[in-house]
Amino acid sequence: MKHLIENMKDDYPALLEEIKPETLPIGTIQKVLQNLLKESLPIRDLPIILESLLEYYKVTKNVDVLTEYVRHNLSETIKKLYQDQNGVIHVIGLDPRIEQTMTTALQTGASASTGNTLGMSPNFIKDMHNSMNIAVEDITLANYMPVIICSAQVRPYLYRMIHSQFPMVSVISFTEIPPDTDVEVHCTVSI
């Protein structure tokens, strides 16, 4: 991590001057980069990542929340990663009822005590996974990457909930892509 930052010294001296243990610990930077890489997001835009972290570390020390803030500032990278040759991102939508159920669970604090299921019933999870199986197959047969789009609030929890069963599926939020991005929803995960 120190080596990556040192390599930026000549091009971004002012940015690197701001990185100190009290303003942004190296360990925090490393954990955020690991989170991004775990979801296959490139980290070559390190200056943008560091600027985002410096800005938001004042607000929160939570690595997961910091990762989400960084993802929002990497919108152009995310767009380029998933768009086709015509600039369109082809996605799987998420039924608003699933989002509402997850949002309610998050508001009642279920994420802290119930891990990756947010306190959802086994039948709910099973039905969602069955629907996701069909949606992933549909979008893959159409020759597109399996990408689910949802609200920013549920994005990290949905990713954790499905990742072990669907490691090839990416989860992005509406706010992580630039507003001028063309998005085509091919199918929807529903219950």
Secondary structure, DSSP 8 states (H G I E B T S, - for coil): -HHHHHTTTTT-HHHHHH--TTTS-HHHHHHHHHHHHHTT-----HHHHHHHHHHHTTT---HHHHHHHHHHHTHHHHHHHHB-TTSEEEEEEE-HHHHHHHHHHHHTTHHHHHGGGTT--HHHHHHHHHHHHHHHHHHHHTT---EEEE-TTTHHHHHHHHHTT-TT-EEEEGGGS-TT-EEEEEEEE--
